[in-house]
Amino acid sequence: MFEQLWNSFHAPEDVQRNLEDTLKKLQLSYLDLYLMHWPTAFQAGENPFPTNADGGFIPGPTDYTVTWQ
């Protein structure tokens, strides 16, 4: 279940869609808190934890302060 709720995509244009997806998966109409566990955004795509050939995470271009706005 954890992997289904994890959100690693922090681009401002993704936040609302990912929140709605989380609410749907939890079968809720609202959350009191939508916490960004860590500020590192990953490369957008289907994989919530994209890695390169060496096994390192591939960061996305979004600065976390932009998402928090």
C-alpha positions as a Markdown table, in Angstrom:
| # | Residue | x | y | z |
|---|---|---|---|---|
| 1 | Met | 0.0 | 0.0 | 0.0 |
| 2 | Phe | 2.9 | 2.4 | 0.8 |
| 3 | Glu | 4.1 | 2.5 | -2.7 |
| 4 | Gln | 0.6 | 3.3 | -4.0 |
| 5 | Leu | 0.5 | 6.4 | -1.9 |
| 6 | Trp | 4.0 | 7.7 | -2.2 |
| 7 | Asn | 4.4 | 10.9 | -4.2 |
| 8 | Ser | 7.9 | 11.9 | -5.4 |
| 9 | Phe | 6.8 | 14.4 | -8.1 |
| 10 | His | 6.8 | 17.9 | -6.7 |
| 11 | Ala | 6.3 | 20.1 | -9.7 |
| 12 | Pro | 3.6 | 22.6 | -8.8 |
| 13 | Glu | 1.5 | 21.4 | -11.7 |
| 14 | Asp | 1.5 | 17.9 | -10.3 |
| 15 | Val | 0.6 | 18.6 | -6.7 |
| 16 | Gln | -3.2 | 18.9 | -7.1 |
| 17 | Arg | -3.5 | 15.9 | -9.4 |
| 18 | Asn | -1.4 | 13.8 | -6.9 |
| 19 | Leu | -3.4 | 15.0 | -4.0 |
| 20 | Glu | -6.7 | 14.0 | -5.7 |
| 21 | Asp | -5.2 | 10.6 | -6.5 |
| 22 | Thr | -4.2 | 10.1 | -2.9 |
| 23 | Leu | -7.7 | 11.0 | -1.7 |
| 24 | Lys | -9.2 | 8.5 | -4.1 |
| 25 | Lys | -6.9 | 5.7 | -3.0 |
| 26 | Leu | -7.6 | 6.4 | 0.6 |
| 27 | Gln | -11.3 | 6.8 | -0.1 |
| 28 | Leu | -11.4 | 10.2 | 1.6 |
| 29 | Ser | -12.7 | 13.6 | 0.7 |
| 30 | Tyr | -10.0 | 15.7 | 2.4 |
| 31 | Leu | -6.8 | 15.4 | 4.4 |
| 32 | Asp | -5.8 | 17.6 | 7.3 |
| 33 | Leu | -2.2 | 17.5 | 6.2 |
| 34 | Tyr | -0.5 | 16.7 | 3.0 |
| 35 | Leu | 3.1 | 16.2 | 4.0 |
| 36 | Met | 6.1 | 16.4 | 1.8 |
| 37 | His | 8.3 | 13.8 | 3.5 |
| 38 | Trp | 11.5 | 15.0 | 2.0 |
| 39 | Pro | 12.1 | 17.9 | -0.3 |
| 40 | Thr | 13.8 | 16.1 | -3.2 |
| 41 | Ala | 11.7 | 15.7 | -6.3 |
| 42 | Phe | 12.5 | 12.9 | -8.7 |
| 43 | Gln | 12.3 | 12.7 | -12.5 |
| 44 | Ala | 8.7 | 12.6 | -13.6 |
| 45 | Gly | 7.3 | 9.4 | -15.0 |
| 46 | Glu | 5.5 | 6.2 | -13.9 |
| 47 | Asn | 8.3 | 5.1 | -11.5 |
| 48 | Pro | 8.0 | 6.9 | -8.2 |
| 49 | Phe | 11.7 | 6.2 | -7.5 |
| 50 | Pro | 13.5 | 6.5 | -10.9 |
| 51 | Thr | 17.2 | 5.3 | -10.9 |
| 52 | Asn | 20.0 | 5.6 | -13.3 |
| 53 | Ala | 22.3 | 2.7 | -14.4 |
| 54 | Asp | 24.4 | 3.0 | -11.3 |
| 55 | Gly | 21.3 | 2.7 | -9.0 |
| 56 | Gly | 21.3 | 6.3 | -8.0 |
| 57 | Phe | 18.1 | 8.3 | -7.9 |
| 58 | Ile | 17.4 | 10.7 | -10.8 |
| 59 | Pro | 16.4 | 14.1 | -9.4 |
| 60 | Gly | 13.8 | 16.2 | -11.1 |
| 61 | Pro | 14.2 | 19.9 | -11.9 |
| 62 | Thr | 11.8 | 21.3 | -9.4 |
| 63 | Asp | 13.1 | 23.1 | -6.3 |
| 64 | Tyr | 11.1 | 22.1 | -3.2 |
| 65 | Thr | 10.5 | 25.7 | -2.2 |
| 66 | Val | 8.5 | 26.2 | -5.4 |
| 67 | Thr | 6.2 | 23.2 | -4.5 |
| 68 | Trp | 5.7 | 24.5 | -0.9 |
| 69 | Gln | 4.4 | 27.8 | -2.4 |
